[in-house]
Amino acid sequence: MPEILKVGIAGLGTVGSETFRILTERSEFLSPRSGKKIEVTAVSAKNRTAERGIDLSKVHWIDDARDLCHRADVDVIVEVIGGSEGIALEIAELALKNGKSLITANKALIAHHGDAIGRKAEEMNAMLGYEAAVAGGIPIIKTLREGLTSNKFTRLYGILNGTCNYILTTMRETGRDFNDVLEDAQKLGYAEADPSFDIDGIDAAHKLAILTSIAFQTRINFDSVHTEGIRFIAPIDLELSAELGFRIKLLGIAERKLEGIQQRVRPCLVPINSPIAQVEGVFNAVAAEGDGVGLSLSFGRGAGAGPTASSVIADILDLASNRRTPNFGVNALDLEDGNPINVDCLHGSYYLRLKVVDRPGVLADLTAIFRDKNVSVEAILQRGRDPEELVPVVLTTHETSESSILSSIKEFQKLDSVAESPKILPIENFTAD
Ligand SMILES: NC(=O)c1ccc[n+]([C@@H]2O[C@H](COP(=O)([O-])OP(=O)(O)OC[C@H]3O[C@@H](n4cnc5c(N)ncnc54)[C@H](OP(=O)(O)O)[C@@H]3O)[C@@H](O)[C@H]2O)c1
């Protein structure tokens, strides 16, 4: 390893520019932390003339980012372009093939190809760093892989998408509807112009799949993550769940069960007094339940230039210091196939919102279906009274199986008094926190 670690940065957007700025402006502060000088030698982005607020005059500009992977003056590629396929994947493969280390903030890439990329890195004795890919400024990969390494985990859950958490928090605080708050989030830069990856739960599912692999030492299995987003959440859900003592959070949850591994991302009711319910706005949090440590909760900013670059640079310093940890707690080669468990095998309590015709006997019809399916009702809340209008009705249940809930819903939909498909939110019990 040379006394200078030479860095090539592919992508100079939000994360790449901030990484470049810190590496160049804080060079003297960072060197003693790793015993090496860290020097950015070459960079690449799409538009050479774009104004980025950083001085690129002393580094090589490379038109084709793939060429970074062939340069003798680059030891490590920082891939901060994004996307699970295309140029990002090509760069990852090429860098490792050429024996260069790879550091990335790209959760989509790791969620889809982390296993193969990890194996290639091991084969080439190169480092793979992806701390920035999950929960931006929270060093959760390091926490799971190093700090909590002696633990056997039973469950891991978290708020993994700041955009969704901002939207749900603001809806609850203001009573405004989803589309209205989403528009605000876009104006504030918290949501992309195309927000679907965030609000449909895909971004959180990418991160969950990565964390699951480390926590349970199983191969990353993004396809088996049951994924729901928050588009269907209405102000009344936030209002009524608060009345019942809950907040609504989009959670990623991974559990090791006897039969295998269950992974899900979906909006859930969580008790107001649980630590995870207190995580508001754009903040993220990850809770890990280990047999030694009990509950360990990490909290911080999940995205943004500063928090994400902070994690990228931590990986760079690990490489410079030659601090190496097996890629997923164990080597990618040693990951097991975790048997994926379907969401309808779960048991728990549920919150259901229906729109019904306001006439006598409707609630009796609903509860009769629940009785036949062995589901016991805990609470019923109805808002408004208007025989001319459809009114919302919320039911919460005692512990039951998800399959009983799903088959009850099918029966509900056959009733002519029930309009539109009922909305279901699981109630996650974190009171033991
Ligand atoms: N932003 C965050 O808060 C955050 C947080 C955690 C993880 N991440 C991840 O970090 C990665 C980068 O995100 P970002 O927000 O920094 O993205 P971004 O602002 O959109 O920047 C992407 C960069 O990639 C460059 N680029 C695009 N296509 C390219 C190509 N074919 N060749 C070379 N460069 C190309 C762009 O060039 P131009 O500038 O010339 O257009 C731009 O500089 C993504 O994987 C993202 O998921 C981001």
The ligand as an ORCA input file, in Angstrom:
! r2SCAN-3c Opt
* xyz 0 1
  N     -28.071     12.299     -2.204
  C     -28.127     11.639     -1.059
  O     -28.503     12.186     -0.022
  C     -27.716     10.191     -1.004
  C     -27.758      9.523      0.229
  C     -27.346      8.188      0.309
  C     -26.952      7.541     -0.843
  N     -26.961      8.214     -2.039
  C     -26.529      7.483     -3.232
  O     -25.358      8.093     -3.743
  C     -25.334      7.974     -5.163
  C     -25.204      9.364     -5.768
  O     -26.292     10.158     -5.370
  P     -26.326     11.729     -5.599
  O     -27.497     12.227     -4.834
  O     -24.997     12.320     -5.369
  O     -26.681     11.773     -7.158
  P     -26.632     13.029     -8.133
  O     -26.594     14.295     -7.373
  O     -27.698     12.825     -9.132
  O     -25.203     12.859     -8.844
  C     -24.953     11.868     -9.770
  C     -23.625     12.183    -10.436
  O     -23.340     11.160    -11.366
  C     -22.909     11.763    -12.574
  N     -23.201     10.881    -13.691
  C     -24.404     10.494    -14.175
  N     -24.249      9.669    -15.222
  C     -22.919      9.533    -15.392
  C     -22.110      8.841    -16.327
  N     -22.643      8.097    -17.294
  N     -20.758      8.948    -16.202
  C     -20.204      9.695    -15.228
  N     -20.917     10.382    -14.315
  C     -22.258     10.303    -14.418
  C     -23.650     13.080    -12.668
  O     -22.951     13.940    -13.535
  P     -23.399     15.471    -13.797
  O     -23.253     16.160    -12.471
  O     -22.432     15.987    -14.793
  O     -24.808     15.403    -14.278
  C     -23.625     13.512    -11.207
  O     -22.457     14.219    -10.941
  C     -26.616      7.239     -5.540
  O     -26.368      5.871     -5.634
  C     -27.534      7.502     -4.345
  O     -28.502      6.493     -4.167
  C     -27.324      9.517     -2.136
*
